[in-house]
Amino acid sequence: MKFVHHREFLNEDDTVVIHCSKTCNIRLMNDRNFRSYKNGGRHTYYGGAFEDFPARIKVPSTANWNITIDTMNHKGISTEFTHKLKIIRNKSK
């Protein structure tokens, strides 16, 4: 599986903002779930499939977070895309 990966230390209520050139799957996962995702196992995440951009995902708790982006066509084949990621830091923390 091909995907773009970013790992960031994020604070609760920060917002991950992503622009993507195509419909894409965006996942925000902790380290344990990311390892499982990479190995093709069960995992939980925040996010999902996005068609409209910018996509915004609120960070649920302060920790190291893994952000993955991939795009699949209807046959499940990964396709090329461009993306831009921005973190909006919560100023009240």
ZIDAKA-V330438 format. One record per pair of residues at least 6 apart in sequence whose ideal C-beta (glycine too) atoms are under 7 Angstrom apart, sorted by the first residue. I is the first residue (numbers start at 1). J is the second residue. If there is no record, write none. Layout:
I,J  I,J
This chain:
1,70  1,78  2,70  2,78  3,68  3,69  3,70  4,68  4,69  4,83  5,66  5,68  6,67  6,85  7,64  7,66  8,65  8,67  8,87  9,64  10,59  10,65  10,87  11,59  11,62  11,89  11,90  11,93  12,59  12,60  12,61  12,62  12,93  13,58  13,59  13,90  13,93  14,59  14,87  14,88  14,89  14,90  15,56  15,57  15,58  15,88  16,28  16,57  16,59  16,67  16,87  17,54  17,56  17,86  17,88  18,26  18,54  18,55  18,69  18,83  18,85  19,53  19,54  19,83  19,84  20,53  20,69  20,81  20,83  21,81  21,82  22,71  22,79  22,81  23,49  23,50  23,51  23,71  24,50  24,69  24,70  24,71  24,81  25,48  25,49  25,70  25,72  26,47  26,50  26,55  26,57  26,69  27,37  27,45  27,47  27,68  28,45  28,46  28,47  28,57  28,65  28,67  29,37  29,43  29,45  29,66  30,63  30,65  31,64  31,66  33,43  33,44  33,45  34,66  36,42  36,43  37,43  37,68  46,57  46,60  47,57  59,65  67,85  69,83  70,78  71,78  71,79  71,81  72,78  73,79
